[in-house]
Amino acid sequence: MRSVADAVAALRAAGRFGPFSLAQIRTFPLRLPSGVVRSLVLVVAEPRDGERGCAVALPSSASFTGRRIGGGLEEFEVSHLDRAWVDDNIIVELTDGTRLQAVNVVPTPICRKLTEIQKRIVYWTIKLIGAEDHCYRQRDIIDGFEFCYEPPSPDLRTLDYAKLYGLNLPSLKKIAWYIAKQDPTLKNLSHKTIATALSNCGMRRPRSGRLAR
């Protein structure tokens, strides 16, 4: 799911976007440990009386592409999408009045691409130190409306990578023991494999060797 059209289709499927409906786009900047800024992008359905707000997330990005009405494809900073409106013809109107068609975010990973095993290592490490509430996006309040996210899972779908830097991690020995206990398919992980997975996400390399506990 990369386009505003994809997000609107998901809102329609949920019964939250129909003829003459509008949705608003919101962006949420995340500063990564490297200093690079990426943004989360949400397409938010209009609230209804008595119902919780509904939003669809697009990939984290730093830019997006779109076509001006009757024009060619252009690329813009993703911040220009914040508080833009989308109508039922999938026309996006930016806050400066620019109207765009075929709006697609340009996905920019917020960490190095992780393998499935690396994702599970990160998932279990966060669980070991009890940092789920700190590291995963639980909910957002947008203009007074609450948007809830999926619970933490090994696919790291709702992980806020910007929160990983500075976590107080135990030794690689303890992490390896815990992962093996929770997931026997990972019982033969080397300390180097664990350290690489954690560092790829910006997590501080934990201790190893004879001084590790």
Salt bridges, closest charged atoms under 4 A:
GLU51 OE1 - ARG16 NE 3.58
GLU74 OE2 - ARG68 NE 2.57
ASP82 OD1 - ARG26 NE 3.16
GLU116 OE2 - LYS119 NZ 3.46
GLU132 OE2 - LYS127 NZ 3.60
ASP140 OD2 - ARG137 NH2 2.46
ASP143 OD2 - ARG26 NH1 3.65
ASP143 OD1 - ARG83 NH1 3.82
GLU146 OE2 - ARG139 NH1 3.91
GLU150 OE1 - ARG157 NE 3.36
ASP155 OD2 - ARG157 NH2 3.37
ASP160 OD2 - ARG137 NH1 4.00
ASP160 OD2 - LYS163 NZ 3.93
ASP183 OD2 - ARG120 NH2 2.75
